[in-house]
C-alpha cells in the first residue's frame, strides 16, 4: 500500500473523532456563546472531509485490483462485517444493559436484530454505506479500468452536477432527487481517478491547499449565515454529498498524495487499527466525557472550548487505539476487532 494512503487514513480517522467531539457544541446554537459556537462551527466545517476521504481511499486501493468476484466479496465483506458485528453487540450491551432483566431472551434477540438492521449507534451508519459501496466494486472496477480519462471525466462531471443540484437547487425544487444513482460511488471513482491520473508537484500542492480552504470556508460561512438568518441551526452544507465538502476532500486527498510520502512503525500501526478505532471511539468518548464531567470545563469561552476539544479528541483517540490493539493481540480474535 502507498504510504500516503496509510497516512491519509490516519488523518481521516482522527478528523472523524475531532468532529464527533465538536458536534455537540455546534448543536448548541443559541445555547452557548456565539463566539464559542463560531469556533465549533469552524472546527466542524474543516473536518467534513473525513468520511469522503475514507471512501476515496477505498476507490484508490480496490478499483485498481484484479481478483475473482468470490475472492473479493469473501475477503472484503468479512473484513468489514465481522468487526462491525462485534462492536454492534458491544454497543447494544452498552445501551440496553440495564434492561436485560426486564425482557425475555427472545425479546432481547428481536430488539438486537432490529437495532442491527438500523444501526446500534449513530456512527455505524458508515459501515452500512461502505458495505453497499463494496457490493458495486466488482462491477465498477471493470468499467474504470477500461475507461478513458475522458469517460472518467464525464462520469465525475455528472456526479458533481448532482451534488450541486441536491445541495443548492433541491431547496427550491424539493422534488428533485438525483443522488440515488451514485451517492458515495462518486467518491469511490474520484479516489481512483485522483490516485491514478492526477500528478502532484510543489506548485500544485498550493492549489490543492486552496481547494481545501475554499471548501472549508464555503462550509463555514454558509452554515453560519443560514443559521443566523433563520435563528435556527442549519447544517445543509455539512452534508458529505455537497460540492463544498467534495472540494475539501479533493484538496486533502491530493495534499496527502503530494506531501505524506513517508511513514514509520507508529503510523503503520495506527493505520492497521484505524477501522477498529473508528468503531470503538464513540464508546470510549462516552466514558471520557463521564470522567471529565466533574472538572466542569468552561466551554463557554472559545479558548477553553478549543483546549477541551483537542484534549478530549487526543485522549479518545489514544485510548481507542490502545483498546483495539490490546484486543487484537490474538490474530484469531483480531479479525473481530479491527
DADALIN-V643419 format. One record per pair of residues at least 12 apart in sequence whose C-alpha atoms are under 6 Angstrom apart, sorted by the first residue. I is the first residue (numbers start at 1). J is the second residue. Records with the same first field share a line. If there is no record, write none. Layout:
# DADALIN-V643419
I->J + J
This chain:
# DADALIN-V643419
3->261 + 262
4->256 + 257 + 260 + 261
6->271
10->271
12->50
15->47 + 50
16->50
18->313
19->44
22->40
26->40 + 41
32->300
33->300
36->300 + 302
42->220
45->216 + 219 + 220
46->216
49->248 + 249
53->249
55->187 + 188
56->187 + 188 + 191
57->191
59->188 + 189 + 191 + 192
60->191 + 192 + 195
63->141
82->336
83->336 + 337 + 338
88->120
92->120
163->241 + 242 + 243
164->243
167->242
200->258
205->255
208->251
209->251
211->247 + 251
212->248 + 251
215->244 + 245 + 247 + 248
219->237
223->235
273->338
275->338
276->337 + 338
277->320 + 321
281->320
285->316
